């Protein structure tokens, strides 16, 4: 009788262990899927957990939600104001070391591509211009446009998981690619990846909203 009880207890413990392992595995999968996957948004072929610094195309593209932010002088802006142009939205903060490290390369990228690509470096600092303006005085940025999102609406709309995060938006307002983490934006490798989107099919050098697909 004692032997049977021992066997019964061991069976119960083993079953409980298997159930616990199954639940743990499910929890890890949910955690690693991140807010993009768990939100039910159509993220196309985006990996649930892309590696930091990995430029990840979305196929098919998905519409970007209405995003509002502000210029440093306080003028309200919307992402829709840039409709018809390719836009690289970069979310950053003054306290984010990787954000600060990649900012000079974003500045050089904007200088190199000119009006072919608009780089919107949007600060997620809650202090807004009172924090950002003194910080920018320490940097020698010449071409990069700096914008403000003190309430974090852009970050929430894009469902970011951390800073820095950058998204590439085409002229039709569709999310085409995403990169989490810092990048060397004006490197030959990154420029080649961006050129796949920016190069128009007719070879004129003029960006059209229908160009750069695929």
Backbone as a chain_set.jsonl record, in Angstrom:
{"seq": "XXXXXXXXXXXXXXXXXXXXXXXXXXXXXXXXXXXXXXXXXXXXXXXXXXXXXXXXXXXXXXXXXXXXXXXXXXXXXXXXXXXXXXXXXXXXXXXXXXXXXXXXXXXXXXXXXXXXXXXXXXXXXXXXXXXXXXXXXXXXXXXXXXXXXXXXXXXXXXXXXXXXXXXXXXXXXXXXXXXXXXXXXXXXXXXXXXXXXXXXXXXXXXXXXXXXXX", "coords": {"N": [[0.831, -1.213, 0.0], [1.901, 1.248, 0.834], [3.881, 1.497, -1.086], [2.332, 1.839, -3.417], [1.155, 4.273, -2.867], [3.374, 5.921, -2.922], [4.141, 5.678, -5.617], [1.874, 6.826, -6.785], [2.076, 9.489, -5.858], [4.465, 10.25, -7.085], [3.718, 10.129, -9.784], [1.768, 12.15, -9.863], [3.359, 14.399, -9.242], [5.094, 14.396, -11.45], [3.272, 14.884, -13.532], [2.409, 17.435, -12.796], [4.805, 18.797, -13.102], [5.204, 18.643, -15.877], [3.003, 20.114, -16.79], [3.661, 22.597, -15.692], [6.032, 23.176, -17.088], [5.001, 23.373, -19.688], [3.345, 25.628, -19.447], [5.277, 27.555, -18.785], [6.792, 27.594, -21.174], [4.878, 28.588, -22.946], [4.491, 31.123, -21.844], [6.999, 32.316, -22.248], [7.065, 32.375, -25.03], [4.948, 34.16, -25.525], [6.006, 36.434, -24.307], [8.344, 36.9, -25.816], [7.212, 37.423, -28.235], [6.466, 40.05, -28.22], [4.977, 43.427, -28.181], [4.125, 44.096, -30.751], [3.371, 41.719, -32.071], [1.507, 40.638, -30.273], [-0.504, 42.489, -30.316], [-2.143, 42.087, -32.408], [-1.776, 43.426, -34.737], [-1.155, 43.828, -38.234], [1.731, 42.711, -39.151], [3.091, 41.706, -41.249], [5.863, 40.106, -42.677], [7.553, 40.554, -40.606], [9.877, 39.589, -38.191], [9.071, 38.197, -34.985], [10.878, 38.826, -32.925], [13.164, 40.619, -33.888], [16.703, 40.898, -34.364], [18.786, 43.224, -32.586], [19.637, 46.153, -34.317], [19.078, 45.081, -36.76], [17.961, 45.468, -40.0], [14.794, 45.224, -40.979], [12.666, 44.305, -43.433], [9.167, 44.797, -44.21], [6.725, 42.715, -45.407], [3.674, 41.906, -46.546], [3.638, 45.579, -46.865], [2.357, 47.699, -44.198], [-0.277, 49.946, -43.173], [0.608, 53.023, -41.597], [-0.328, 54.255, -38.439], [-2.176, 57.294, -37.616], [0.035, 59.775, -36.715], [1.163, 62.197, -34.459], [3.265, 64.953, -33.691], [5.699, 67.4, -32.689], [7.388, 70.366, -33.836], [10.55, 71.77, -32.817], [10.105, 74.388, -32.167], [7.586, 74.305, -31.327], [5.481, 74.063, -33.091], [2.72, 72.177, -34.204], [2.812, 68.989, -35.815], [2.104, 66.432, -38.256], [2.585, 63.047, -39.274], [1.359, 62.616, -41.652], [1.693, 65.024, -42.941], [3.943, 64.767, -44.42], [3.336, 63.272, -46.56], [3.765, 61.594, -49.645], [6.477, 61.582, -49.718], [9.454, 59.747, -48.949], [10.11, 58.676, -45.692], [12.137, 58.491, -42.837], [11.56, 57.598, -39.708], [12.933, 58.213, -36.66], [13.089, 57.265, -33.398], [14.141, 58.53, -30.355], [16.027, 59.411, -27.366], [17.437, 61.726, -25.006], [18.668, 60.507, -22.853], [19.369, 58.056, -23.728], [21.959, 56.113, -24.523], [22.763, 54.53, -26.89], [21.148, 55.833, -28.766], [22.248, 58.393, -28.865], [24.776, 57.793, -29.853], [24.253, 56.96, -32.484], [23.266, 59.207, -33.706], [24.981, 61.151, -35.072], [25.5, 59.689, -37.441], [22.969, 59.548, -38.55], [22.614, 62.234, -39.096], [24.568, 62.591, -41.073], [23.502, 60.872, -42.971], [21.103, 62.191, -43.698], [22.249, 64.466, -44.836], [23.561, 63.342, -47.041], [21.509, 62.155, -48.592], [19.686, 64.158, -48.956], [16.766, 65.658, -50.303], [15.716, 63.248, -51.006], [15.085, 61.568, -48.981], [13.421, 62.041, -45.971], [14.519, 62.53, -42.786], [13.228, 62.071, -39.691], [13.979, 62.792, -36.618], [12.724, 62.043, -33.733], [12.27, 63.089, -30.536], [11.659, 61.338, -27.541], [11.729, 62.35, -25.042], [10.31, 63.341, -22.0], [10.545, 65.87, -21.033], [10.586, 67.541, -23.194], [11.396, 70.365, -25.251], [12.835, 71.734, -23.306], [14.635, 69.951, -22.321], [15.783, 68.826, -24.594], [16.859, 70.942, -26.196], [19.168, 72.12, -24.765], [20.762, 69.837, -24.819], [21.224, 69.412, -27.558], [22.898, 71.484, -28.154], [25.388, 70.59, -27.618], [26.051, 68.979, -29.677], [27.167, 68.714, -33.071], [25.235, 68.929, -35.169], [24.078, 69.249, -38.478], [22.314, 68.799, -40.602], [20.21, 67.236, -39.768], [16.825, 66.938, -38.843], [15.2, 67.719, -35.845], [12.659, 66.679, -33.691], [9.782, 66.731, -31.447], [8.196, 64.667, -29.014], [6.822, 64.643, -26.388], [4.75, 63.407, -24.957], [4.828, 60.822, -25.764], [3.273, 59.753, -27.802], [3.899, 58.994, -30.45], [5.667, 56.88, -30.102], [3.946, 55.06, -28.83], [2.038, 54.714, -30.837], [3.521, 53.435, -32.812], [4.153, 51.198, -31.477], [6.602, 50.637, -30.091], [9.391, 48.81, -28.73], [11.594, 49.616, -27.438], [14.288, 52.05, -27.219], [16.969, 53.14, -29.343], [14.468, 53.222, -31.964], [13.714, 52.778, -35.348], [11.734, 53.5, -38.217], [10.866, 52.931, -41.6], [8.99, 54.741, -43.846], [6.865, 54.837, -46.625], [5.883, 56.941, -49.463], [3.179, 56.682, -49.556], [2.32, 56.422, -47.041], [2.856, 54.019, -45.733], [4.218, 51.488, -43.672], [7.37, 50.252, -44.289], [9.791, 49.128, -43.492], [11.7, 48.207, -40.571], [13.769, 48.951, -37.773], [15.279, 48.032, -34.858], [17.171, 49.292, -32.245], [20.527, 50.683, -32.462], [22.204, 51.969, -35.422], [24.597, 52.129, -38.106], [24.027, 54.492, -40.02], [24.865, 55.797, -42.356], [26.557, 54.058, -43.566], [28.047, 52.084, -46.228], [26.673, 49.635, -46.535], [24.139, 50.073, -45.294], [23.214, 52.243, -46.783], [22.946, 51.002, -49.251], [20.825, 49.268, -48.717], [18.765, 51.092, -48.216], [18.63, 52.339, -50.684], [17.371, 50.469, -52.265], [14.732, 50.936, -51.812], [14.42, 53.675, -52.329], [15.205, 54.139, -54.94], [13.794, 55.051, -57.939], [11.725, 53.358, -60.342], [11.927, 54.252, -62.948], [14.4, 55.361, -63.182], [14.927, 58.093, -62.999], [15.707, 59.452, -60.779], [13.94, 60.807, -59.292], [11.792, 60.596, -56.643], [8.911, 58.647, -56.428], [5.622, 58.004, -55.208], [4.843, 55.458, -55.759], [7.109, 54.066, -56.172], [9.934, 51.945, -55.386], [8.929, 49.611, -54.273], [9.057, 46.374, -52.814]], "CA": [[0.0, 0.0, 0.0], [2.791, 2.41, 0.884], [4.548, 1.581, -2.392], [1.374, 2.386, -4.376], [1.005, 5.695, -2.592], [4.579, 6.599, -3.406], [4.03, 5.73, -7.069], [0.831, 7.8, -7.106], [2.623, 10.828, -5.616], [5.449, 10.529, -8.124], [2.986, 10.385, -11.028], [1.163, 13.482, -9.741], [4.428, 15.395, -9.338], [5.568, 14.426, -12.835], [2.255, 15.562, -14.333], [2.467, 18.856, -12.459], [6.013, 19.346, -13.72], [4.97, 18.802, -17.315], [2.099, 21.246, -16.973], [4.408, 23.806, -15.405], [6.935, 23.432, -18.205], [4.207, 23.823, -20.828], [2.931, 26.999, -19.184], [6.475, 28.398, -18.892], [7.127, 27.733, -22.589], [3.875, 29.477, -23.535], [4.744, 32.472, -21.351], [8.179, 32.829, -22.944], [6.668, 32.677, -26.408], [4.159, 35.39, -25.485], [6.898, 37.541, -23.983], [9.248, 37.153, -26.929], [6.482, 37.912, -29.402], [6.485, 41.491, -28.114], [3.704, 44.094, -28.338], [3.671, 44.12, -32.131], [2.676, 40.489, -32.415], [0.387, 40.395, -29.387], [-1.544, 43.474, -30.513], [-3.002, 41.683, -33.51], [-1.503, 44.251, -35.904], [-0.64, 43.111, -39.392], [3.145, 43.059, -39.236], [3.676, 41.08, -42.414], [6.898, 39.097, -42.474], [8.46, 40.986, -39.557], [10.158, 38.592, -37.168], [8.577, 38.625, -33.679], [11.963, 39.384, -32.129], [14.332, 40.857, -34.731], [17.921, 41.22, -33.641], [19.086, 44.645, -32.515], [20.407, 46.626, -35.451], [18.716, 44.355, -37.979], [17.036, 46.173, -40.878], [13.812, 44.189, -41.259], [11.582, 44.73, -44.322], [7.832, 44.275, -43.969], [6.1, 42.248, -46.639], [3.38, 43.169, -47.229], [3.661, 46.773, -46.022], [1.102, 47.952, -43.491], [-0.49, 51.384, -42.955], [1.075, 53.613, -40.353], [-1.42, 55.013, -37.812], [-1.989, 58.732, -37.565], [1.029, 60.131, -35.706], [1.327, 63.63, -34.268], [4.41, 65.348, -32.892], [5.875, 68.852, -32.748], [8.699, 70.927, -34.13], [11.185, 72.281, -31.598], [9.517, 75.688, -31.85], [6.267, 74.056, -30.783], [4.457, 73.917, -34.121], [2.258, 70.794, -34.324], [3.018, 68.329, -37.103], [1.609, 65.066, -38.396], [3.325, 62.288, -40.273], [0.64, 62.802, -42.919], [2.193, 66.238, -43.589], [5.065, 64.383, -45.277], [2.805, 62.337, -47.55], [4.391, 61.748, -50.952], [7.926, 61.503, -49.568], [9.96, 58.679, -48.095], [10.432, 59.219, -44.376], [12.729, 57.613, -41.828], [11.233, 58.07, -38.366], [13.875, 57.701, -35.658], [12.681, 57.62, -32.047], [15.336, 58.576, -29.532], [15.934, 60.212, -26.142], [18.746, 62.236, -24.59], [19.255, 59.605, -21.861], [19.617, 56.777, -24.398], [23.322, 56.14, -25.066], [22.813, 54.107, -28.298], [20.52, 56.878, -29.586], [23.211, 59.481, -29.028], [25.88, 57.325, -30.689], [23.888, 56.854, -33.899], [22.743, 60.47, -34.227], [25.833, 61.731, -36.127], [25.334, 58.968, -38.713], [21.682, 59.999, -39.098], [22.866, 63.568, -39.636], [25.28, 62.411, -42.344], [22.562, 60.255, -43.909], [20.241, 63.248, -44.218], [23.05, 65.321, -45.705], [23.87, 62.627, -48.274], [20.33, 61.86, -49.407], [18.956, 65.38, -49.245], [15.31, 65.552, -50.345], [15.28, 61.902, -51.372], [14.604, 60.927, -47.761], [13.29, 62.942, -44.827], [14.802, 61.865, -41.52], [12.561, 62.721, -38.57], [14.513, 62.327, -35.341], [11.688, 62.483, -32.797], [12.656, 62.854, -29.145], [10.637, 60.841, -26.63], [11.97, 62.937, -23.723], [9.112, 63.958, -21.436], [10.805, 67.287, -20.79], [10.45, 68.295, -24.435], [12.481, 71.25, -25.682], [13.652, 72.157, -22.162], [15.68, 68.939, -22.176], [16.414, 68.552, -25.878], [17.633, 72.079, -26.709], [20.527, 72.161, -24.196], [21.5, 68.657, -25.257], [21.639, 69.57, -28.951], [23.974, 72.475, -28.226], [26.646, 69.868, -27.488], [26.279, 68.224, -30.901], [27.39, 69.535, -34.267], [24.316, 68.46, -36.21], [23.906, 70.27, -39.5], [21.24, 68.514, -41.556], [19.164, 66.418, -39.171], [15.694, 67.617, -38.231], [14.868, 67.197, -34.523], [11.261, 66.938, -33.361], [9.459, 66.426, -30.055], [7.02, 63.85, -28.711], [6.945, 64.484, -24.936], [3.711, 62.529, -24.41], [5.082, 59.459, -26.208], [2.228, 59.263, -28.699], [4.476, 58.327, -31.613], [6.167, 55.583, -29.636], [2.809, 54.176, -28.601], [1.414, 54.414, -32.121], [4.375, 52.486, -33.524], [4.305, 50.045, -30.594], [8.025, 50.358, -29.974], [9.802, 48.016, -27.585], [12.741, 50.251, -26.803], [14.95, 53.106, -27.965], [16.281, 53.769, -30.469], [13.742, 52.44, -32.955], [13.519, 53.534, -36.583], [10.846, 52.876, -39.196], [10.886, 53.534, -42.922], [7.619, 54.926, -44.316], [6.879, 55.276, -48.014], [5.093, 58.119, -49.776], [1.756, 56.385, -49.394], [2.045, 56.296, -45.623], [2.906, 52.611, -45.34], [5.434, 51.027, -43.018], [8.082, 49.374, -45.212], [10.893, 48.442, -42.823], [11.828, 48.568, -39.158], [15.063, 48.622, -37.192], [15.333, 48.261, -33.422], [18.564, 49.438, -31.859], [21.302, 51.675, -33.203], [22.747, 51.537, -36.707], [25.522, 53.032, -38.8], [23.069, 54.805, -41.064], [25.472, 56.233, -43.624], [27.51, 53.056, -44.041], [27.708, 51.59, -47.569], [25.686, 48.558, -46.454], [22.824, 50.633, -45.007], [22.815, 53.042, -47.934], [22.5, 50.075, -50.294], [19.5, 48.778, -48.339], [17.805, 52.17, -48.407], [18.504, 52.619, -52.112], [16.406, 49.527, -52.831], [13.418, 51.556, -51.693], [14.384, 55.044, -52.824], [15.505, 54.235, -56.369], [12.584, 54.914, -58.75], [11.809, 52.357, -61.41], [12.259, 54.846, -64.247], [15.788, 55.801, -63.176], [15.049, 59.538, -63.12], [16.224, 60.041, -59.552], [12.83, 61.468, -58.621], [11.025, 59.623, -55.876], [7.48, 58.628, -56.62], [5.007, 57.25, -54.128], [4.672, 54.069, -56.164], [8.43, 53.476, -56.427], [10.636, 51.338, -54.284], [8.255, 48.463, -53.696], [9.768, 45.108, -52.916]], "C": [[0.866, 1.264, 0.0], [3.468, 2.615, -0.472], [3.613, 2.213, -3.43], [1.171, 3.874, -4.159], [2.208, 6.491, -3.106], [4.539, 6.746, -4.923], [3.015, 6.776, -7.488], [1.353, 9.229, -6.952], [3.622, 11.209, -6.703], [4.782, 10.845, -9.457], [2.375, 11.78, -11.009], [2.216, 14.579, -9.892], [4.951, 15.513, -10.763], [4.586, 15.16, -13.726], [2.269, 17.061, -14.068], [3.681, 19.517, -13.082], [5.843, 19.577, -15.199], [4.05, 19.979, -17.594], [2.809, 22.57, -16.716], [5.358, 24.175, -16.524], [6.178, 23.956, -19.417], [3.777, 25.274, -20.66], [4.116, 27.959, -19.308], [6.841, 28.649, -20.344], [6.173, 28.697, -23.268], [4.132, 30.92, -23.124], [5.936, 33.103, -22.043], [7.845, 33.207, -24.37], [5.865, 33.964, -26.476], [5.053, 36.593, -25.224], [7.759, 37.909, -25.164], [8.528, 37.671, -28.153], [6.373, 39.414, -29.391], [5.129, 42.099, -28.389], [3.215, 44.118, -29.764], [2.864, 42.89, -32.461], [1.443, 40.294, -31.557], [-0.748, 41.366, -29.614], [-2.515, 43.074, -31.598], [-2.778, 42.512, -34.757], [-0.925, 43.398, -37.015], [0.801, 43.51, -39.602], [3.828, 42.354, -40.392], [4.698, 40.042, -42.035], [7.882, 39.498, -41.389], [8.628, 39.895, -38.516], [9.643, 39.082, -35.825], [9.645, 39.28, -32.823], [13.193, 39.595, -33.005], [15.535, 41.254, -33.893], [18.149, 42.726, -33.646], [19.977, 45.039, -33.68], [20.078, 45.943, -36.756], [17.653, 45.132, -38.755], [16.042, 45.149, -41.429], [12.707, 44.717, -42.162], [10.258, 44.116, -43.908], [7.199, 43.915, -45.307], [4.887, 41.399, -46.279], [3.524, 44.363, -46.288], [2.331, 46.926, -45.287], [0.958, 49.449, -43.229], [0.061, 51.83, -41.601], [-0.088, 54.397, -39.741], [-1.14, 56.503, -37.837], [-1.074, 59.115, -36.411], [1.184, 61.643, -35.652], [2.526, 63.892, -33.369], [4.581, 66.847, -33.065], [7.28, 69.212, -33.175], [9.278, 71.498, -32.842], [10.644, 73.647, -31.206], [8.095, 75.539, -31.342], [5.172, 73.877, -31.803], [4.029, 72.459, -34.233], [2.453, 70.255, -35.73], [2.375, 66.959, -37.066], [2.479, 64.349, -39.414], [2.679, 62.442, -41.636], [1.086, 64.059, -43.647], [3.326, 65.936, -44.56], [4.628, 63.387, -46.349], [3.406, 62.638, -48.92], [5.9, 61.677, -50.915], [8.281, 60.298, -48.711], [10.455, 59.294, -46.8], [11.058, 58.127, -43.515], [12.447, 58.225, -40.469], [12.177, 57.393, -37.371], [13.441, 58.193, -34.288], [13.876, 57.487, -31.11], [15.046, 59.358, -28.251], [17.339, 60.618, -25.718], [19.441, 61.29, -23.62], [19.642, 58.253, -22.447], [20.977, 56.813, -25.09], [23.398, 55.653, -26.517], [22.189, 55.135, -29.235], [21.522, 57.98, -29.9], [24.343, 59.054, -29.957], [25.51, 57.304, -32.169], [23.47, 58.186, -34.518], [23.659, 61.126, -35.262], [25.689, 61.012, -37.465], [23.993, 59.294, -39.352], [21.822, 61.375, -39.732], [23.574, 63.47, -40.983], [24.379, 61.776, -43.401], [21.654, 61.306, -44.522], [21.001, 64.155, -45.169], [23.332, 64.65, -47.046], [22.655, 62.474, -49.186], [19.48, 63.086, -49.7], [17.446, 65.178, -49.239], [14.816, 64.183, -50.807], [14.698, 61.156, -50.18], [14.56, 61.961, -46.647], [13.53, 62.129, -43.55], [14.163, 62.686, -40.396], [13.086, 62.101, -37.275], [13.608, 62.881, -34.246], [12.076, 62.09, -31.381], [11.455, 62.391, -28.328], [10.853, 61.359, -25.209], [10.714, 63.638, -23.225], [9.297, 65.448, -21.185], [10.718, 68.143, -22.026], [11.659, 69.162, -24.731], [13.374, 71.686, -24.528], [14.796, 71.192, -21.895], [16.481, 68.8, -23.468], [17.313, 69.697, -26.338], [19.024, 72.182, -26.092], [21.388, 70.982, -24.638], [22.048, 68.852, -26.667], [22.761, 70.589, -29.109], [25.345, 71.817, -28.144], [27.01, 69.103, -28.756], [26.428, 69.158, -32.088], [26.524, 69.035, -35.417], [24.034, 69.58, -37.196], [22.689, 70.038, -40.394], [20.03, 67.84, -40.924], [18.076, 67.263, -38.53], [15.309, 66.941, -36.923], [13.447, 67.623, -34.156], [10.962, 66.388, -31.961], [8.175, 65.609, -29.941], [6.994, 63.585, -27.204], [5.896, 63.572, -24.316], [3.84, 61.084, -24.89], [4.043, 58.895, -27.149], [2.765, 58.525, -29.915], [4.99, 56.947, -31.237], [5.051, 54.591, -29.402], [2.158, 53.763, -29.917], [2.192, 53.392, -32.924], [4.675, 51.248, -32.695], [5.77, 49.646, -30.421], [8.308, 49.589, -28.694], [10.989, 48.612, -26.853], [13.314, 51.313, -27.718], [16.412, 52.747, -28.18], [15.511, 52.752, -31.302], [13.5, 53.33, -34.169], [12.597, 52.762, -37.514], [10.927, 53.657, -40.497], [9.463, 53.544, -43.459], [7.665, 55.445, -45.747], [5.931, 56.453, -48.23], [3.604, 57.918, -49.652], [1.381, 56.158, -47.927], [2.025, 54.868, -45.132], [4.26, 52.274, -44.72], [6.109, 49.984, -43.894], [9.205, 48.584, -44.56], [11.018, 48.993, -41.413], [13.215, 48.157, -38.668], [15.025, 48.999, -35.719], [16.79, 48.265, -32.985], [19.257, 50.469, -32.741], [21.849, 51.082, -34.488], [23.74, 52.575, -37.219], [24.821, 53.441, -40.09], [23.686, 55.248, -42.391], [26.553, 55.274, -44.107], [27.107, 52.59, -45.439], [26.628, 50.508, -47.539], [24.279, 49.115, -46.219], [22.327, 51.486, -46.169], [22.299, 52.157, -49.062], [21.1, 49.552, -49.984], [18.438, 49.849, -48.564], [17.576, 52.46, -49.885], [17.529, 51.667, -52.792], [14.999, 50.106, -52.8], [13.351, 52.907, -52.407], [14.582, 55.154, -54.321], [14.239, 54.043, -57.182], [12.792, 53.97, -59.917], [12.24, 52.959, -62.732], [13.669, 55.406, -64.305], [15.977, 57.293, -63.246], [15.692, 60.181, -61.903], [15.158, 60.813, -58.787], [11.989, 60.431, -57.917], [9.553, 59.775, -56.177], [6.873, 57.732, -55.554], [4.84, 55.781, -54.48], [6.011, 53.35, -56.353], [8.938, 52.781, -55.187], [9.953, 50.147, -53.667], [9.107, 47.209, -53.864], [11.132, 45.183, -52.373]], "O": [[0.601, 2.217, -0.733], [3.612, 3.742, -0.947], [4.053, 3.033, -4.236], [1.034, 4.644, -5.11], [2.065, 7.586, -3.649], [4.862, 7.807, -5.457], [3.25, 7.532, -8.431], [1.105, 10.079, -7.807], [3.63, 12.343, -7.182], [5.232, 11.733, -10.18], [2.445, 12.51, -11.998], [1.991, 15.57, -10.586], [5.224, 16.618, -11.232], [4.985, 15.959, -14.573], [2.154, 17.863, -14.995], [3.609, 20.658, -13.538], [6.288, 20.597, -15.726], [4.286, 20.753, -18.522], [2.589, 23.548, -17.431], [5.482, 25.348, -16.875], [6.644, 24.869, -20.098], [3.833, 26.058, -21.607], [3.979, 29.047, -19.867], [7.163, 29.777, -20.719], [6.594, 29.53, -24.071], [4.01, 31.835, -23.938], [5.903, 34.283, -22.39], [8.292, 34.242, -24.865], [6.068, 34.775, -27.38], [4.883, 37.646, -25.839], [7.901, 39.087, -25.492], [9.144, 38.29, -29.021], [6.203, 40.018, -30.45], [4.208, 41.387, -28.789], [2.006, 44.155, -29.991], [1.793, 42.987, -33.061], [0.42, 39.827, -32.058], [-1.862, 41.114, -29.155], [-3.597, 43.651, -31.707], [-3.494, 42.342, -35.744], [-0.286, 42.376, -36.766], [1.066, 44.562, -40.184], [5.053, 42.408, -40.497], [4.448, 39.195, -41.178], [8.932, 38.871, -41.246], [7.648, 39.342, -38.017], [9.759, 40.272, -35.533], [9.344, 40.203, -32.067], [14.164, 38.847, -32.893], [15.393, 41.873, -32.838], [17.759, 43.42, -34.585], [20.949, 44.351, -33.994], [20.734, 46.197, -37.766], [16.577, 45.417, -38.231], [16.406, 44.305, -42.248], [11.879, 45.506, -41.708], [10.229, 43.035, -43.32], [7.152, 44.735, -46.224], [5.041, 40.292, -45.763], [3.534, 44.2, -45.068], [1.314, 46.362, -45.692], [1.96, 50.148, -43.08], [-0.015, 51.108, -40.607], [-0.769, 55.134, -40.455], [-0.004, 56.927, -38.053], [-1.372, 58.815, -35.255], [1.32, 62.293, -36.688], [2.777, 63.158, -32.413], [3.664, 67.506, -33.556], [8.236, 68.48, -32.919], [8.546, 71.687, -31.871], [10.714, 74.028, -30.038], [7.461, 76.525, -30.968], [4.037, 73.57, -31.437], [4.884, 71.58, -34.345], [2.282, 70.975, -36.713], [2.13, 66.395, -36.0], [3.043, 64.976, -40.311], [3.361, 62.404, -42.66], [0.884, 64.166, -44.857], [3.638, 66.753, -45.426], [5.466, 62.735, -46.972], [3.538, 63.799, -49.306], [6.547, 61.708, -51.962], [7.502, 59.881, -47.853], [11.14, 60.317, -46.813], [10.576, 56.995, -43.469], [13.024, 59.253, -40.114], [12.213, 56.167, -37.258], [13.423, 59.398, -34.036], [14.54, 56.451, -31.08], [13.954, 59.898, -28.076], [18.313, 59.934, -26.033], [20.671, 61.264, -23.56], [20.181, 57.401, -21.742], [21.134, 57.465, -26.122], [24.051, 56.312, -27.325], [22.641, 55.297, -30.369], [21.633, 58.44, -31.037], [24.821, 59.855, -30.76], [26.35, 57.596, -33.021], [23.335, 58.28, -35.738], [23.151, 61.626, -36.266], [25.749, 61.65, -38.516], [23.887, 59.315, -40.578], [21.227, 61.653, -40.773], [23.224, 64.18, -41.926], [24.477, 62.101, -44.584], [21.452, 61.316, -45.737], [20.464, 64.57, -46.196], [23.342, 65.318, -48.08], [22.757, 62.642, -50.401], [18.64, 63.056, -50.6], [16.897, 64.604, -48.299], [13.613, 63.988, -50.98], [13.913, 60.222, -50.347], [15.537, 62.671, -46.406], [12.822, 61.159, -43.279], [14.515, 63.846, -40.182], [12.673, 61.007, -36.892], [13.714, 64.051, -33.877], [12.197, 60.907, -31.064], [10.373, 62.973, -28.409], [10.229, 60.863, -24.27], [10.12, 64.44, -23.947], [8.324, 66.2, -21.132], [10.771, 69.369, -21.924], [12.8, 68.761, -24.498], [14.55, 71.98, -24.74], [15.81, 71.572, -21.31], [17.705, 68.672, -23.439], [18.419, 69.451, -26.821], [19.995, 72.323, -26.835], [22.599, 71.119, -24.811], [23.194, 68.501, -26.945], [23.494, 70.556, -30.096], [26.347, 72.407, -28.549], [28.139, 68.634, -28.9], [25.877, 70.259, -32.101], [27.024, 68.752, -36.506], [23.781, 70.718, -36.803], [22.098, 70.997, -40.89], [18.937, 67.874, -41.49], [18.361, 68.188, -37.769], [15.11, 65.727, -36.888], [13.085, 68.791, -34.296], [11.777, 65.678, -31.371], [7.207, 65.83, -30.668], [7.128, 62.438, -26.778], [6.131, 63.015, -23.244], [3.066, 60.219, -24.481], [3.935, 57.676, -27.288], [2.169, 57.547, -30.365], [4.778, 55.972, -31.958], [5.183, 53.412, -29.732], [1.775, 52.606, -30.092], [1.605, 52.574, -33.634], [5.374, 50.346, -33.156], [6.135, 48.481, -30.58], [7.577, 49.695, -27.71], [11.346, 48.157, -25.766], [12.878, 51.462, -28.859], [17.036, 52.128, -27.318], [15.86, 51.572, -31.34], [13.127, 54.495, -34.031], [12.661, 51.535, -37.597], [11.042, 54.883, -40.497], [8.806, 52.505, -43.526], [8.409, 56.377, -46.052], [5.261, 56.904, -47.301], [2.843, 58.886, -49.645], [0.26, 55.753, -47.619], [1.269, 54.531, -44.22], [5.305, 52.722, -45.192], [5.513, 48.955, -44.213], [9.542, 47.492, -45.017], [10.525, 50.075, -41.096], [13.761, 47.141, -39.098], [14.768, 50.152, -35.374], [17.55, 47.355, -33.314], [18.652, 51.047, -33.643], [21.948, 49.864, -34.636], [23.718, 53.738, -36.814], [25.003, 52.807, -41.13], [23.069, 55.08, -43.443], [27.371, 55.63, -44.956], [25.935, 52.691, -45.8], [25.766, 50.468, -48.417], [23.328, 48.682, -46.869], [21.142, 51.452, -46.501], [21.339, 52.507, -49.747], [20.278, 49.408, -50.888], [17.343, 49.554, -49.045], [16.462, 52.788, -50.293], [16.922, 52.028, -53.799], [14.174, 49.801, -53.661], [12.336, 53.239, -53.018], [14.177, 56.148, -54.924], [13.648, 52.964, -57.129], [13.907, 53.81, -60.414], [12.849, 52.276, -63.555], [14.102, 55.877, -65.356], [17.086, 57.747, -63.526], [16.167, 61.314, -61.971], [15.445, 61.407, -57.748], [11.522, 59.481, -58.545], [9.012, 60.881, -56.181], [7.524, 56.815, -55.056], [4.707, 54.944, -53.588], [6.037, 52.158, -56.659], [8.44, 52.998, -54.082], [10.376, 49.702, -52.6], [9.771, 47.003, -54.88], [11.858, 44.189, -52.39]]}, "num_chains": 1, "name": "protein.A"}
